Amino acid sequence: MPISYQHHYSGYEVIGFQHHYDTKYRTVHAESRYKEEIGDFDIVFGHYDHMSCTLGYVLSKVFIGQGRFYDAQELLIHVHNCDVRLLGWSHLCTLESALALAHTYRHQGLWEDAAELEHDVVYYATKHRGPKDSSTIDAMNNLAASYWELHRFSEAEELLETAIEASEIEKQILDIRRTTFGSSHTATLLSMSNYAMTLWKLGLHRECQKLEEQVVISRLETSGSEHPETLKIVANLAATYCNNGYPGDAEPLFSAALEAMHRTFTSEHPYTLDTINNLASVYTALRRWEDAMLLYTALVTTREKVLGPHHEDTVQSASDLAYVTQMHRTFQDEQDEQASVTESA
């Protein structure tokens, strides 16, 4: 019953647009806001110019925020091809559109496609931006994660060893942003969240927890309790608590995050489903079998509807449900046996 984490992405700096539609507005309203302020989506396709790429990238982030990964994938394929054609692989926008496209592949379980694209990003980021650039570090971490999913463990370990050295530069970038923008600035908090994720991937779990606790406090103060980025980092902190052996501390955070996600996202959004899974895992760790059964039952039903019965996440949830159901049955049998012994005595 694995605990999952939410990732934080930076994205294009969109000149002329004052919003990130998947963060300023609630995600369920983001697309309508986009239509009001920008207009027809069809202008993105069939054009190979910078504005079309920019519009496509922003819209893809809306779709990602809504959990519509296939729709985002279709847009990002066009955007990435446009970036390669206009800007070349050395440009940061090209690297970011490639990472975003790989992100949609990962969420659809297309690990081979994700790894192939991430391999290209690592190559070109290392070549043009250097092995210690933050975009190179992100690409290495993502490719390593894909290799783990594909059971290519030796390659994943080699990448992570390189990322350990490069992560020192990532920390320096964080320190610079703290000095330049302040500890509560959005750019600083994004760097803190990403660096915390790097620490976790490198096995530095206690350090990750301390940093995430700082980010949660700052996010609550600056963005409020229902901002999408707040919800993601709260859920990540809860996951860290659980993986560090503190499921009791994780439970109230997951519960609060899940309640807010139902309002901010939708009941079928990937972040919501991941948080349901994580809370069910906490209940399992706490031996709250009935609570875990209720959540896993709902999770299996929703994932069958959204992903299909044969998707790996659906299969995993069904397996988890079978496990907690068996454990609940065993617990009930033990309780009945104890009650019988007490009565006979």
C-alpha positions, -999 to 999 in steps of 0.1 A, spaced: 0 0 0 24 26 -12 22 63 -1 23 86 -31 36 122 -34 24 152 -54 50 169 -76 56 206 -80 64 220 -115 76 255 -124 64 258 -160 69 286 -186 72 322 -176 42 334 -196 47 370 -207 15 390 -207 -4 366 -185 -8 375 -149 -22 342 -137 -13 305 -135 -48 292 -142 -43 259 -123 -32 277 -91 -49 311 -88 -84 298 -96 -99 266 -84 -91 240 -109 -127 231 -117 -132 267 -129 -99 272 -146 -110 262 -181 -140 286 -182 -117 314 -170 -93 305 -198 -121 306 -224 -132 340 -211 -98 356 -212 -81 339 -242 -107 325 -264 -108 296 -289 -86 266 -281 -83 257 -317 -59 285 -324 -32 265 -307 -32 237 -333 -20 243 -368 3 271 -358 40 270 -352 47 303 -334 58 313 -299 23 326 -289 6 293 -299 32 274 -279 26 297 -249 -12 293 -251 -9 256 -255 14 252 -225 -9 273 -203 -39 253 -214 -21 220 -209 -15 230 -173 -52 236 -169 -59 201 -182 -32 186 -159 -48 204 -130 -81 188 -139 -66 154 -142 -72 153 -180 -38 139 -189 -46 126 -223 -59 161 -234 -28 177 -219 -7 151 -238 -22 160 -271 -15 197 -266 20 192 -253 30 170 -282 22 200 -304 38 225 -281 70 204 -277 74 199 -314 69 236 -319 95 244 -292 121 221 -308 114 236 -342 115 273 -331 139 273 -301 159 241 -303 167 217 -275 190 241 -257 161 264 -247 146 261 -213 110 262 -227 118 231 -248 131 212 -218 101 222 -197 76 212 -224 94 179 -227 92 173 -189 55 183 -188 48 159 -217 67 131 -198 46 140 -168 14 132 -187 29 99 -198 38 90 -162 3 97 -150 -11 74 -177 13 46 -168 33 51 -201 66 46 -184 86 37 -215 74 68 -233 82 89 -202 117 74 -198 125 79 -235 116 116 -234 132 122 -200 164 106 -213 165 132 -240 159 160 -215 188 147 -193 211 146 -223 203 181 -237 200 197 -202 234 184 -193 249 194 -226 234 229 -228 228 239 -192 253 219 -173 250 189 -150 244 211 -119 216 232 -134 182 228 -116 165 217 -148 191 189 -152 186 178 -116 148 177 -121 152 156 -153 176 132 -136 152 127 -107 123 121 -130 142 97 -152 154 78 -122 118 75 -110 108 61 -144 136 36 -144 125 24 -109 90 18 -123 105 -1 -152 127 -21 -128 159 -7 -144 174 -4 -110 211 -1 -118 205 28 -142 183 45 -116 210 43 -89 236 58 -112 214 87 -119 206 93 -83 243 92 -74 248 120 -99 218 138 -85 232 137 -50 262 158 -62 240 181 -82 215 186 -54 241 208 -36 236 233 -64 198 230 -60 203 240 -23 224 269 -34 196 281 -57 171 278 -28 194 299 -6 197 326 -34 159 327 -37 155 331 0 179 360 0 165 376 -31 128 371 -27 123 362 10 112 329 26 75 334 18 78 342 -19 61 318 -44 94 311 -62 111 303 -29 84 281 -17 84 262 -50 122 257 -47 117 245 -11 90 220 -22 111 206 -50 142 204 -28 122 186 -2 112 161 -29 149 157 -39 159 151 -3 132 123 0 144 107 -32 179 107 -19 168 90 13 172 120 35 138 116 51 142 136 83 156 166 64 127 163 39 102 164 68 118 195 84 117 214 51 81 204 43 70 216 77 85 250 69 67 251 36 34 242 50 35 270 76 45 296 49 19 283 24 -9 285 50 1 321 58 5 333 22 -19 312 1 -46 299 25 -56 263 34 -74 255 1 -48 267 -24 -38 238 -47 -1 242 -38 -10 243 -1 -30 211 -5 -2 193 -23 25 202 2 2 193 32 -5 159 15 33 155 9 41 163 46 15 138 57 31 112 34 65 119 48 51 115 84 37 82 74 68 70 57 89 81 86 68 59 109 43 85 123 9 74 109 -9 90 138 5 124 128 -3 118 92 -40 110 96 -53 145 106 -33 161 78 -46 136 51 -81 140 64 -80 178 62 -63 178 28 -89 153 14 -118 173 26 -104 205 10 -95 186 -22 -131 176 -28 -139 213 -29 -109 226 -47 -105 198 -73 -130 171 -80 -137 137 -65 -121 121 -96 -90 143 -97 -57 123 -94 -46 144 -64 -79 135 -47 -76 98 -55 -39 97 -43 -49 113 -10 -78 88 -5 -53 61 -12 -28 76 13 -54 81 40 -66 45 35 -30 33 39 -27 53 72 -59 37 84 -44 3 75 -12 11 95 -34 21 124 -55 -11 121 -86 9 115 -99 -18 92 -135 -6 86 -123 29 78 -97 16 54 -123 -7 38 -147 22 31 -120 43 15 -106 15 -6 -141 5 -18 -148 40 -30 -113 42 -45 -117 10 -65 -151 22 -78 -138 56 -89 -105 43 -104 -124 16 -124 -146 44 -138 -117 69 -145 -88 45 -154 -105 12 -163 -104 -21 -144 -70 -32 -157 -50 0 -150 -22 -7 -125 -36 18 -99 -70 1 -101 -55 -33 -97 -34 -21 -67 -64 -6 -50 -84 -38 -55 -55 -58 -40 -54 -34 -10 -91 -37 -5 -88 -75 -5 -60 -73 21 -79 -50 45 -111 -70 41 -92 -102 50 -76 -85 80 -110 -71 91 -124 -106 89 -96 -120 109 -100 -93 135 -137 -100 138 -131 -137 142 -106 -130 170 -131 -107 187 -158 -133 184 -135 -160 198 -126 -138 228 -162 -130 235 -171 -167 234 -143 -175 258 -155 -148 282 -191 -160 281 -181 -196 288 -159 -185 317 
